[in-house]
């Protein structure tokens, strides 16, 4: 299983480089199901791996002018505050066993994976649905709704802190649908936001967890190789085709995790 896990680690980076998100959607399941790591610890490892990989991936988008810095900062500041509060107070307050119903016991680890899956399924809808009328035409000149961005950033920070997901599957729909950013610029901006959120979240967790640095550095390096592959592929694929493909990918992963945790726990 370890070999399969290392191969999957490359696809973590490909996902980030190609569609600006989805890396954390792969990272947590890979760590939990292929490497057998505790889900809570896996969320911390995911934050580091995805954060470092996203930081590397965002460099090429910066060079191409595909990072909307003002939006990233407005989004990032409330996200970081939310990440801190969630990792420092909420995650540590969740009991290891929440309740038992018959033969089913809802543990902290299962709860994290179920929330993770539910959010992926919800987020997939906005990416899969077909646009109508003026929604089909991105407007680069549309005024940014700062209040909406701050609220979305706070929500993403909570999700990042709770389940160790960078939040690309929530950030990209917000940037594309709410702010009307072109999908390519949304990808670059998403990578920058993910790097800020994830690395800060990991920093909070690392103070009270034992980190196996050799292991997560190997996964990170493989993911970075994937980022370069994904970034190259993104130059060969039409931007509008990435949005529904990303949505279907998120949906399939969410359904798989629900089935795995509820039926085959």
BALO-484572 format. One record per residue (C-alpha): residue number from 1; x, y, z. Coordinates in Angstrom, 2 decimals, always signed. Layout:
N
<nr:NUM&xx:X&yy:Y&zz:Z> $
...
//
This chain:
265
<nr:1&xx:+0.00&yy:+0.00&zz:+0.00> $
<nr:2&xx:+2.93&yy:+2.33&zz:+0.66> $
<nr:3&xx:+4.01&yy:+2.15&zz:-3.00> $
<nr:4&xx:+0.49&yy:+3.04&zz:-4.12> $
<nr:5&xx:+0.49&yy:+5.87&zz:-1.60> $
<nr:6&xx:+3.71&yy:+7.35&zz:-3.00> $
<nr:7&xx:+2.33&yy:+7.16&zz:-6.55> $
<nr:8&xx:-0.86&yy:+8.89&zz:-5.38> $
<nr:9&xx:+1.30&yy:+11.61&zz:-3.81> $
<nr:10&xx:+2.39&yy:+12.70&zz:-7.28> $
<nr:11&xx:-1.27&yy:+13.12&zz:-8.22> $
<nr:12&xx:-1.75&yy:+15.41&zz:-5.22> $
<nr:13&xx:+0.59&yy:+17.86&zz:-6.93> $
<nr:14&xx:-0.87&yy:+17.27&zz:-10.39> $
<nr:15&xx:-4.29&yy:+18.17&zz:-9.02> $
<nr:16&xx:-2.99&yy:+21.39&zz:-7.45> $
<nr:17&xx:-0.99&yy:+22.40&zz:-10.51> $
<nr:18&xx:-3.77&yy:+21.62&zz:-12.96> $
<nr:19&xx:-6.91&yy:+22.85&zz:-11.20> $
<nr:20&xx:-5.65&yy:+24.85&zz:-8.21> $
<nr:21&xx:-7.35&yy:+22.59&zz:-5.69> $
<nr:22&xx:-8.15&yy:+19.00&zz:-4.95> $
<nr:23&xx:-4.72&yy:+18.32&zz:-3.48> $
<nr:24&xx:-6.07&yy:+18.11&zz:+0.04> $
<nr:25&xx:-8.97&yy:+16.02&zz:-1.21> $
<nr:26&xx:-6.37&yy:+13.46&zz:-2.24> $
<nr:27&xx:-3.93&yy:+14.02&zz:+0.61> $
<nr:28&xx:-6.13&yy:+13.12&zz:+3.58> $
<nr:29&xx:-7.54&yy:+9.90&zz:+2.03> $
<nr:30&xx:-4.05&yy:+8.87&zz:+0.88> $
<nr:31&xx:-2.61&yy:+9.34&zz:+4.37> $
<nr:32&xx:-5.55&yy:+7.65&zz:+6.12> $
<nr:33&xx:-6.38&yy:+4.80&zz:+3.73> $
<nr:34&xx:-3.04&yy:+4.01&zz:+2.08> $
<nr:35&xx:-0.55&yy:+4.83&zz:+4.87> $
<nr:36&xx:-2.84&yy:+4.00&zz:+7.82> $
<nr:37&xx:-2.30&yy:+7.31&zz:+9.64> $
<nr:38&xx:-4.74&yy:+8.54&zz:+12.30> $
<nr:39&xx:-7.22&yy:+10.96&zz:+10.70> $
<nr:40&xx:-6.53&yy:+13.81&zz:+13.12> $
<nr:41&xx:-2.77&yy:+13.57&zz:+12.55> $
<nr:42&xx:-3.40&yy:+13.20&zz:+8.82> $
<nr:43&xx:-5.16&yy:+16.58&zz:+8.78> $
<nr:44&xx:-2.01&yy:+18.21&zz:+10.21> $
<nr:45&xx:+0.29&yy:+16.39&zz:+7.76> $
<nr:46&xx:-2.06&yy:+17.40&zz:+4.93> $
<nr:47&xx:-1.78&yy:+21.07&zz:+5.88> $
<nr:48&xx:+2.02&yy:+20.97&zz:+5.57> $
<nr:49&xx:+2.13&yy:+18.91&zz:+2.35> $
<nr:50&xx:-0.58&yy:+20.90&zz:+0.58> $
<nr:51&xx:+0.69&yy:+24.22&zz:+1.91> $
<nr:52&xx:+4.26&yy:+23.73&zz:+0.69> $
<nr:53&xx:+3.13&yy:+22.25&zz:-2.62> $
<nr:54&xx:+0.68&yy:+25.10&zz:-3.22> $
<nr:55&xx:+3.38&yy:+27.68&zz:-2.44> $
<nr:56&xx:+5.63&yy:+26.16&zz:-5.10> $
<nr:57&xx:+2.75&yy:+25.89&zz:-7.56> $
<nr:58&xx:+1.70&yy:+29.52&zz:-7.10> $
<nr:59&xx:+5.10&yy:+30.84&zz:-8.24> $
<nr:60&xx:+4.46&yy:+30.17&zz:-11.94> $
<nr:61&xx:+1.01&yy:+31.79&zz:-11.68> $
<nr:62&xx:+2.57&yy:+34.89&zz:-10.05> $
<nr:63&xx:+4.98&yy:+35.16&zz:-12.97> $
<nr:64&xx:+2.08&yy:+35.00&zz:-15.44> $
<nr:65&xx:+0.07&yy:+37.63&zz:-13.53> $
<nr:66&xx:-2.61&yy:+35.07&zz:-12.69> $
<nr:67&xx:-2.85&yy:+35.82&zz:-8.95> $
<nr:68&xx:-5.46&yy:+38.40&zz:-7.87> $
<nr:69&xx:-3.45&yy:+39.60&zz:-4.88> $
<nr:70&xx:-6.05&yy:+41.95&zz:-3.39> $
<nr:71&xx:-8.67&yy:+39.20&zz:-3.35> $
<nr:72&xx:-6.14&yy:+36.74&zz:-1.93> $
<nr:73&xx:-5.30&yy:+39.03&zz:+0.97> $
<nr:74&xx:-8.92&yy:+39.94&zz:+1.74> $
<nr:75&xx:-9.73&yy:+36.23&zz:+1.63> $
<nr:76&xx:-6.59&yy:+35.16&zz:+3.49> $
<nr:77&xx:-6.67&yy:+37.36&zz:+6.60> $
<nr:78&xx:-10.06&yy:+36.17&zz:+7.95> $
<nr:79&xx:-9.12&yy:+32.63&zz:+6.88> $
<nr:80&xx:-5.96&yy:+32.67&zz:+8.97> $
<nr:81&xx:-7.83&yy:+33.93&zz:+12.03> $
<nr:82&xx:-10.47&yy:+31.24&zz:+11.53> $
<nr:83&xx:-7.81&yy:+28.53&zz:+11.05> $
<nr:84&xx:-6.13&yy:+29.50&zz:+14.31> $
<nr:85&xx:-9.33&yy:+29.46&zz:+16.34> $
<nr:86&xx:-10.44&yy:+26.15&zz:+14.85> $
<nr:87&xx:-7.12&yy:+24.28&zz:+15.26> $
<nr:88&xx:-6.38&yy:+25.72&zz:+18.70> $
<nr:89&xx:-9.81&yy:+25.38&zz:+20.33> $
<nr:90&xx:-12.41&yy:+23.43&zz:+18.32> $
<nr:91&xx:-10.39&yy:+20.43&zz:+17.08> $
<nr:92&xx:-8.81&yy:+19.84&zz:+20.49> $
<nr:93&xx:-12.25&yy:+19.99&zz:+22.18> $
<nr:94&xx:-13.84&yy:+17.19&zz:+20.11> $
<nr:95&xx:-13.93&yy:+13.93&zz:+22.16> $
<nr:96&xx:-12.37&yy:+10.75&zz:+20.70> $
<nr:97&xx:-15.74&yy:+8.94&zz:+20.91> $
<nr:98&xx:-18.81&yy:+11.08&zz:+20.32> $
<nr:99&xx:-21.70&yy:+8.57&zz:+20.51> $
<nr:100&xx:-22.57&yy:+4.92&zz:+19.84> $
<nr:101&xx:-25.70&yy:+3.74&zz:+18.00> $
<nr:102&xx:-26.00&yy:-0.04&zz:+17.87> $
<nr:103&xx:-22.81&yy:-1.39&zz:+16.33> $
<nr:104&xx:-21.82&yy:+2.02&zz:+14.94> $
<nr:105&xx:-19.57&yy:+4.31&zz:+16.97> $
<nr:106&xx:-19.02&yy:+7.85&zz:+15.75> $
<nr:107&xx:-15.42&yy:+8.68&zz:+16.61> $
<nr:108&xx:-13.53&yy:+11.92&zz:+16.14> $
<nr:109&xx:-11.69&yy:+10.43&zz:+13.15> $
<nr:110&xx:-14.89&yy:+9.27&zz:+11.45> $
<nr:111&xx:-16.55&yy:+12.65&zz:+12.08> $
<nr:112&xx:-13.65&yy:+14.45&zz:+10.42> $
<nr:113&xx:-13.86&yy:+12.22&zz:+7.34> $
<nr:114&xx:-17.67&yy:+12.51&zz:+7.13> $
<nr:115&xx:-17.59&yy:+16.32&zz:+7.33> $
<nr:116&xx:-14.80&yy:+16.25&zz:+4.76> $
<nr:117&xx:-16.92&yy:+14.14&zz:+2.37> $
<nr:118&xx:-20.14&yy:+16.14&zz:+2.88> $
<nr:119&xx:-18.41&yy:+19.44&zz:+2.08> $
<nr:120&xx:-16.87&yy:+17.97&zz:-1.07> $
<nr:121&xx:-20.26&yy:+16.80&zz:-2.34> $
<nr:122&xx:-21.85&yy:+20.21&zz:-1.65> $
<nr:123&xx:-18.98&yy:+22.07&zz:-3.30> $
<nr:124&xx:-19.07&yy:+19.86&zz:-6.40> $
<nr:125&xx:-22.53&yy:+21.12&zz:-7.38> $
<nr:126&xx:-21.45&yy:+24.67&zz:-8.17> $
<nr:127&xx:-18.63&yy:+23.37&zz:-10.33> $
<nr:128&xx:-20.67&yy:+20.81&zz:-12.27> $
<nr:129&xx:-23.80&yy:+22.88&zz:-12.99> $
<nr:130&xx:-23.97&yy:+24.55&zz:-16.38> $
<nr:131&xx:-23.87&yy:+28.33&zz:-16.50> $
<nr:132&xx:-26.78&yy:+30.31&zz:-17.90> $
<nr:133&xx:-26.98&yy:+33.73&zz:-19.55> $
<nr:134&xx:-24.53&yy:+36.30&zz:-18.22> $
<nr:135&xx:-23.07&yy:+33.73&zz:-15.78> $
<nr:136&xx:-21.32&yy:+32.19&zz:-18.79> $
<nr:137&xx:-19.29&yy:+35.34&zz:-19.37> $
<nr:138&xx:-16.59&yy:+36.02&zz:-16.74> $
<nr:139&xx:-16.33&yy:+39.71&zz:-15.84> $
<nr:140&xx:-12.82&yy:+40.78&zz:-14.88> $
<nr:141&xx:-14.12&yy:+44.31&zz:-14.20> $
<nr:142&xx:-16.83&yy:+43.32&zz:-11.74> $
<nr:143&xx:-16.41&yy:+45.10&zz:-8.42> $
<nr:144&xx:-15.22&yy:+42.78&zz:-5.68> $
<nr:145&xx:-17.79&yy:+42.24&zz:-2.92> $
<nr:146&xx:-15.40&yy:+42.47&zz:+0.03> $
<nr:147&xx:-18.00&yy:+41.44&zz:+2.61> $
<nr:148&xx:-18.83&yy:+38.27&zz:+0.71> $
<nr:149&xx:-15.14&yy:+37.48&zz:+0.28> $
<nr:150&xx:-14.47&yy:+37.95&zz:+4.01> $
<nr:151&xx:-17.37&yy:+35.65&zz:+4.94> $
<nr:152&xx:-16.22&yy:+33.02&zz:+2.45> $
<nr:153&xx:-12.65&yy:+33.34&zz:+3.74> $
<nr:154&xx:-13.82&yy:+32.73&zz:+7.30> $
<nr:155&xx:-15.74&yy:+29.62&zz:+6.23> $
<nr:156&xx:-12.75&yy:+28.30&zz:+4.30> $
<nr:157&xx:-10.51&yy:+28.91&zz:+7.32> $
<nr:158&xx:-12.88&yy:+26.87&zz:+9.51> $
<nr:159&xx:-12.89&yy:+24.01&zz:+7.00> $
<nr:160&xx:-9.10&yy:+24.15&zz:+6.65> $
<nr:161&xx:-8.64&yy:+24.05&zz:+10.40> $
<nr:162&xx:-11.19&yy:+21.29&zz:+11.02> $
<nr:163&xx:-10.37&yy:+18.76&zz:+8.31> $
<nr:164&xx:-6.91&yy:+19.78&zz:+7.10> $
<nr:165&xx:-8.16&yy:+20.65&zz:+3.63> $
<nr:166&xx:-6.59&yy:+23.60&zz:+1.86> $
<nr:167&xx:-10.06&yy:+24.60&zz:+0.74> $
<nr:168&xx:-9.50&yy:+24.74&zz:-3.00> $
<nr:169&xx:-12.80&yy:+22.95&zz:-3.55> $
<nr:170&xx:-14.52&yy:+25.87&zz:-1.78> $
<nr:171&xx:-12.23&yy:+28.71&zz:-2.86> $
<nr:172&xx:-12.42&yy:+28.12&zz:-6.61> $
<nr:173&xx:-16.26&yy:+28.10&zz:-6.77> $
<nr:174&xx:-16.26&yy:+31.35&zz:-4.78> $
<nr:175&xx:-13.70&yy:+33.03&zz:-7.02> $
<nr:176&xx:-15.34&yy:+31.84&zz:-10.24> $
<nr:177&xx:-19.03&yy:+32.17&zz:-9.35> $
<nr:178&xx:-19.05&yy:+34.96&zz:-6.74> $
<nr:179&xx:-16.23&yy:+37.16&zz:-8.03> $
<nr:180&xx:-16.38&yy:+36.13&zz:-11.71> $
<nr:181&xx:-12.65&yy:+35.52&zz:-11.96> $
<nr:182&xx:-11.42&yy:+33.66&zz:-15.02> $
<nr:183&xx:-10.74&yy:+30.02&zz:-14.12> $
<nr:184&xx:-6.99&yy:+30.38&zz:-14.72> $
<nr:185&xx:-6.73&yy:+33.41&zz:-12.43> $
<nr:186&xx:-8.96&yy:+31.64&zz:-9.90> $
<nr:187&xx:-6.52&yy:+28.71&zz:-9.89> $
<nr:188&xx:-3.48&yy:+30.92&zz:-9.25> $
<nr:189&xx:-5.26&yy:+32.91&zz:-6.54> $
<nr:190&xx:-6.53&yy:+29.70&zz:-4.94> $
<nr:191&xx:-3.01&yy:+28.26&zz:-4.73> $
<nr:192&xx:-1.75&yy:+31.37&zz:-2.94> $
<nr:193&xx:-4.64&yy:+31.35&zz:-0.45> $
<nr:194&xx:-4.22&yy:+27.60&zz:+0.18> $
<nr:195&xx:-0.51&yy:+28.08&zz:+0.91> $
<nr:196&xx:-1.23&yy:+30.84&zz:+3.47> $
<nr:197&xx:-4.01&yy:+28.94&zz:+5.22> $
<nr:198&xx:-2.41&yy:+25.52&zz:+5.24> $
<nr:199&xx:+1.05&yy:+26.50&zz:+6.45> $
<nr:200&xx:-0.39&yy:+28.67&zz:+9.21> $
<nr:201&xx:-2.71&yy:+25.85&zz:+10.26> $
<nr:202&xx:+0.18&yy:+23.40&zz:+10.35> $
<nr:203&xx:+2.20&yy:+25.79&zz:+12.47> $
<nr:204&xx:-0.59&yy:+25.85&zz:+15.05> $
<nr:205&xx:-0.85&yy:+22.03&zz:+15.12> $
<nr:206&xx:+2.89&yy:+21.31&zz:+15.12> $
<nr:207&xx:+3.26&yy:+22.79&zz:+18.59> $
<nr:208&xx:+1.34&yy:+19.92&zz:+20.20> $
<nr:209&xx:+1.87&yy:+16.98&zz:+17.80> $
<nr:210&xx:+4.78&yy:+14.64&zz:+17.16> $
<nr:211&xx:+5.66&yy:+15.14&zz:+13.48> $
<nr:212&xx:+7.41&yy:+12.46&zz:+11.41> $
<nr:213&xx:+9.37&yy:+14.89&zz:+9.26> $
<nr:214&xx:+11.12&yy:+12.36&zz:+7.04> $
<nr:215&xx:+7.80&yy:+10.91&zz:+5.93> $
<nr:216&xx:+5.97&yy:+14.15&zz:+5.19> $
<nr:217&xx:+8.99&yy:+15.62&zz:+3.39> $
<nr:218&xx:+9.00&yy:+12.62&zz:+1.01> $
<nr:219&xx:+5.30&yy:+13.08&zz:+0.28> $
<nr:220&xx:+5.84&yy:+16.81&zz:-0.19> $
<nr:221&xx:+8.67&yy:+16.35&zz:-2.70> $
<nr:222&xx:+6.63&yy:+13.87&zz:-4.75> $
<nr:223&xx:+3.68&yy:+16.28&zz:-4.71> $
<nr:224&xx:+5.93&yy:+19.13&zz:-5.88> $
<nr:225&xx:+7.00&yy:+17.01&zz:-8.87> $
<nr:226&xx:+3.30&yy:+16.60&zz:-9.57> $
<nr:227&xx:+2.74&yy:+20.37&zz:-9.40> $
<nr:228&xx:+5.17&yy:+20.96&zz:-12.25> $
<nr:229&xx:+3.45&yy:+18.25&zz:-14.29> $
<nr:230&xx:+0.04&yy:+19.75&zz:-13.53> $
<nr:231&xx:+1.18&yy:+23.29&zz:-14.35> $
<nr:232&xx:+2.46&yy:+22.08&zz:-17.72> $
<nr:233&xx:-0.79&yy:+20.24&zz:-18.43> $
<nr:234&xx:-2.78&yy:+23.39&zz:-17.57> $
<nr:235&xx:-1.19&yy:+25.14&zz:-20.57> $
<nr:236&xx:-2.55&yy:+22.43&zz:-22.86> $
<nr:237&xx:-6.14&yy:+22.36&zz:-21.59> $
<nr:238&xx:-8.88&yy:+24.96&zz:-22.21> $
<nr:239&xx:-9.77&yy:+26.65&zz:-18.92> $
<nr:240&xx:-13.55&yy:+26.21&zz:-19.16> $
<nr:241&xx:-13.11&yy:+22.43&zz:-19.36> $
<nr:242&xx:-11.38&yy:+22.33&zz:-15.97> $
<nr:243&xx:-14.37&yy:+23.52&zz:-13.95> $
<nr:244&xx:-16.82&yy:+20.59&zz:-14.52> $
<nr:245&xx:-13.98&yy:+18.05&zz:-14.50> $
<nr:246&xx:-12.93&yy:+19.35&zz:-11.08> $
<nr:247&xx:-16.54&yy:+19.13&zz:-9.88> $
<nr:248&xx:-17.00&yy:+15.51&zz:-10.92> $
<nr:249&xx:-13.70&yy:+14.58&zz:-9.31> $
<nr:250&xx:-14.74&yy:+16.19&zz:-6.01> $
<nr:251&xx:-18.13&yy:+14.45&zz:-6.14> $
<nr:252&xx:-16.65&yy:+10.99&zz:-6.71> $
<nr:253&xx:-14.16&yy:+11.35&zz:-3.88> $
<nr:254&xx:-16.86&yy:+12.59&zz:-1.50> $
<nr:255&xx:-19.18&yy:+9.66&zz:-2.24> $
<nr:256&xx:-16.32&yy:+7.19&zz:-1.86> $
<nr:257&xx:-15.37&yy:+8.52&zz:+1.60> $
<nr:258&xx:-19.01&yy:+8.46&zz:+2.79> $
<nr:259&xx:-19.38&yy:+4.82&zz:+1.73> $
<nr:260&xx:-16.03&yy:+3.87&zz:+3.23> $
<nr:261&xx:-16.68&yy:+5.47&zz:+6.62> $
<nr:262&xx:-20.36&yy:+4.55&zz:+7.09> $
<nr:263&xx:-20.63&yy:+1.09&zz:+5.51> $
<nr:264&xx:-17.12&yy:-0.32&zz:+5.61> $
<nr:265&xx:-15.71&yy:+1.24&zz:+8.77> $
//
